[in-house]
């Protein structure tokens, strides 16, 4: 049940250590939570990478940048190079040293961390802190709970396993902490409290989710950030928003061509993101605005329809705003999220490997014209609102504080 803000009691202020996996998909969902905690008196020290400084500081938290690049969720490595994930694992001992040096071994009362942050467990053990895990991903995690799983990702891998053993030994030698060498304990770290940014309805059947998992609604937060997007060009116009995310979004020239062909004559403006992509050679129609980053919340206030990769943040924003959308899932948890939205009658799902311009145009026309899609979205959006949002997430943390007698 959603808490009544007027009846909340304010406990003693706590010092909160926040360790984020420094990628858009894991930082952005936490900003509303940090804002809610700061508003209730908590003193939050938030670690991420430098590009997130402005957004984090706008919440009132103290921002600190990791000394090393800890983004595990980059694209595949170049031939002959080690993956970003293994690079991060190998820096375990150095990362612990950096965290302690930057905080001066300050006394914290609890740790909040992205669920895949690989060093959450040893940090919590060394500082003797209860953990709150932030789950930006909830779909497709069964293999991480089943220790007998034969999932391909968990199959023996000599290079990876050697890196884990060496990194665990380094942390043990330098800090006297025992660290698991099981991959699952590095990339999936449930906490004493687990905050999941969706509703129980949209999450569907999650047999592994025990009572420590709290479904608090989508990560929708009015972020304070500067931008130079020409909002005047979309005011009063029909807007089609196309975003394929920050990880997979620039990998298919065929998709870009399909978008251009399908919507060159769109009666309005097409806003398309191209994060981390060299667009200098693109020849897009005159009604397209292509930017590496756009203020998504602002765009959705004007949007008539959207095409999305079905990443957790994007699909949540679209459902909460009740903007009709078409899914082109590209990887990770996106196929599962797109499938769940389709199962609940809220969207159409197309195959990005084979989709044609005609199919794109027809799908956008269907989701905007057939009432059943809006009805499906409304059911999910209602469940989002009932989940309580970031205020409920803060209440769950304060309940943990009370149970553990934390200041």
N, C-alpha and C positions, 0 to 999 in steps of 0.2 A: 504494500500500500504506500502511496506517495505521502511523504511526510508533510506536515503543516509547518511552513517556515516560521510562523509566529510562535510556535511552541518548542522550537529547538532550544536546547540549553547549550551554553558555550563553556567548554571545558578549558583547562589550562592550555596555553599555547604550546605546541610541540615543534621541535626541530625535525624537519622531514628531509631525508635524502632521496632524491629522485634520479634514477639512472635509466635513461631512455636509449633504446636502440635508435641510432640517429638516421632514420629514414622518414620520409613524409608519412608513410602509412602507419608508422608507430608513434611519431611525435604528435602529429596533428590531433589524434583522438584524445590525447592527454591534456591539451591546453585548457579545455573547459573544466576538467577536474582540478588542475592546478589553480585556476581562477577561483573555483568554489572553495578550495582549501584556504587560500590566502584571504578570501573574504571572511572566513570564519576564524581568522587569527593565526593560522599555521604559518610557520616560517620555512619556506621551501627553498632548498638548494638544488638546482636542476642542472644535470649534466647532459649535454648533447654536443653536436658539432656546430661550428661557428655559423653556418647559414641559418640556423634556427634561433640565433640570439634575439633578434628583434621580437619575434613572436612570443618567445618565452618571457622576456622581460616585460612585455605588455601585460602579462598576467599578474605581475607583482612579485614573481619569484626572483631569486638571485641566480643568474645564469653563470655556468662555468663550462668551458669547452674542453672536451677530451684532448689530451696531448697527441693521440693517434687517431687515425681514421678507423672507426669501429662500425662502419656501415657494411653489414654482411650481405645486404640484399641488392647488390649491384648486378649488372648483366654478367654473362659468362666471361671468363678470362680470355685474354688473347692466347693464341697457340704458344705453348711452352711456359706460360705463367701460372702461378698458383692462384687458386680461387680467393676472392675477397674473404670468404668465410674462414678459410684456413689461415689467412694473414691475421685476422682478428684473433682467432684462437691462440696463435703463436705469441701474441702480445699480452697474454693473460697476466703474467707477473708484473710487467711494465705498467699495465693498466691499473692494477691494484696500487702500485707505488704512486702513480700519478693521482689517483683519487685521494689517497691519504695525504699526499703532499699538498694538494690544493685545498683540502678541508682542514688541514692541521689537526687531524684526529679529533675533530669537533664531536661533541656528544650529540648524537641524533637519537630520536625516540622510535622511529620506524622507517622502513625502507619501502618506497614505491618504485617499481621497475617494469619495463616492458617484459612481457612473458618470455620473449626469445633472447633477452640480454644474457650473454653467456657467463657473466661473472657475478650474477646476483646471489647465488648460493654462497660462494666463499666470502663475499663482502658481508652478507648477513651473519655468517658464522663468526667472522672476525670481530664485528662490531656488536654482536649479540642482539640483533634487531629482528622483530617480527616483519614479515614481508607481505606487501600488497602487490599482486600482479595485475598488470594492465593488459587485457587480451584484445588486441586489435584484430586478431584472427581467431575464429572459433570453429570453422568448418574443416573437415578432413584431418582431425588430430587423433583419430582412434589409435594409430600405430604408436603414438607417444605414451599412451596409457597401458597398452598391452605389451608387456615385456617379452612375450613370445612371438611378437609380430615378425613377419618376414618381408616387411615393406622394403622395396628396392633401395630406398634412401638409407636404410639401416644395415644393409648388407656390408660385410667386411670390405674395407677400403684401406690398403696398406699405407698410402700417403697420409690420409686423414687420421687413421688410427695412431700412426707414429707421431703426428703433430699433437694429438690429444694427450698421448702419454708424456711427451716431452713438456708440454705446457702445464699439465697437472703436476709433474715432478718439479718444475721451476717454481710454481706457486707454493708447493709444499716445502721446498728447500728455503725459499726466501721469507715465507710468512708462517710456516708451521701449521698450515691448514690442509686437511685432507680433501682432495678434489676428485670427483668421479671421472673416469675415462669413457663413460658411455655417452655417445653423441646426444641421446635424448636429454641428458641432464645439462647439456650446454645450450641447446636451442629451444628447449621448452621447460619453463620453470614456473609451475604453479606456486602460488603463495599461500599464506595462512588465510588470506582473503583474496578472491579472484573476481575482478570486475570485468564483465563482458559487455561490450558496447552494442547491444541489440536487445530486442524483446524476447521473451520466452517463446512467443508465437513464431517469430521469424527464425529463431535458432533451430526450431524443430526438435527432433529426437536426438538428444545428447546423453547417452547412458552413462558416460564417464563423469558428468557434471554433478558433483555432490552438493551438500548444503553450503559449502564455502563459495560456490559460484553464484554471483548476484548479477542478474540481467537488468541493467540500469537504463537501457534505451540507447539510441544511436549517438555517435560522437558529433552532435550538431552544436556548434559554438560560434557566436559572433566574434570572430577574431579581429583584433585591432592590428591592421597592417597597412603599409603604404603601397600604392600601386600607380601605374600610369595608364591603366586601361581606359580607352575612350568610351565611357559609359553613355555619353551623349549620342553615340552612333547607334545604340540599341534601344534607347528610350522610345517607347511607343511603337516598336517594331515587333514583328514575329521573329523569334530568336530560336535557332537550332544550335544546341551546345554539343560539341563532340570532344570527348576527353577519354584517352586510353591510358591515363595514369602516368606515373613518373618512373616506372621500371621497364614496362614493356612497350611504352607508347610510340616509339619511333622506328620500329623494326620492319615494317612492311610498306614498301613503296607501292605495292599493288593496292593496299587499303587506302592510302592517300589518294591515289588515282580514282578509286571507286567513289570516295567521298566527293571529289571534285566533279566527277561526272554526274553523280546522283543529285547533287544539290546546287549545281551552277545556276539553276533557275528557281531556286527556293525563293518564295515571295517574302523576303525579309533578310535577316543577317545570319550568317553561319559563324559561330565563334568556335575555334578549334585550338586546343592546346598541343604543343609540340615540345615537351620538356626534354632538354638535353639533345636536341636534334638540330643538325645543320640544315636550315631551310633556305639557304641562299640560292639554291638551284631550283626551288619549287616555283611553279607557275600556277597559282591558285586563282579561281574566279574572283571577280571584283567584289562580290558580296561576302567574301570570306575575310574574317579577321583572325590571323594565326599568331599566337603568342606562346612563348615558352611557359608562361605561368599567367593565370588569370584569377581575379577575386571570385571564386566559385559561388560563394553565398550571394554576392551581388548579381552574378549572371543568372542564377536560378530564380531570382525575383522577377526576371524578365522572360525566362525561357518558356517557349511553347512546347518544346520536346527536346530530348537528349539522346545521344548515342554514347554508351559507356562500356568500359572494359569490365564493369561489375566488381571493381575493388570495393572493399568494405566501406571505406569512407565515402566514396562516390555514390554507391548504391544506397547507402543510408541517407545521404543528403537529398537524393532524388525522391526517395520514398517519403521522407519527412516533409519535403516541400510539395509532394504530390504532383511532380512534373512527369508526364508520360515519357517512357524511355524504352530504348531497344538495347539489348545486351550483345556485346562481342567479347566474350571471355577469352583472355589470352594465356592465362596460366595461374599458378599458385592456387588460392582458394576461390578464384573467380568463377570457374565452372560450377562449383557447388552453390555459390551465392546466386548466380544467375538462374540455376535450376530451381532453387527454393522460391525465388520471386516468381518464376513462371508457374510453379506448382500452386502458388497462392493466387494466380490469375492476374498478376500485376504487370507482366512484360512479355515480350517475344525475345527469343534467343536465336542468334544466327551464328554460323560457323565462320570465323574470321579467315580461315584458310581458303574458303571457296566462295564467299559471299560476292554477289554482283551488285553493280550500281542499281539495277532495277529492284533487286530484293531489298536493298537498303531503303530506297524511296518508298516502296510499298509497305515495309514494316513501320516506318515513321508515320505514314498515312494511317495505318491501322490503329496504332496505339493512341493517336490523337483523335480519331473519329469514332472508335467503338467504345461505348460506355462501360463495357465489362472491365476494361483495363483500369479505368479510374476507380471503379468500385473495388477492385482488388487492392489497389494502392491505398485506398482509404481505410480498409480493414487493418492493413499493416501499420499505417501512420497512426491510427487510433491506439494500437498496441504500443507503439513507441511512446506516445504521450503518456499512457498509463504507467509506463515503467519508471517514470520519475526523473530521469535525466541525471545531470551532474550533481544536483542537490541530493538526490537519493544516493549517488555514489559516495558523496561526502558523509552522509548519514551512516552508511555502512562502515566507513573507516572510523568514524567516531564511536560506533558501537564496538568495533574491535578494540579501540583504545580503552573504552570503559571495561570491557571484558578482561583486558590484560593489565588494567590499572596503569595505563600510560598517561603521562602528563599531557 
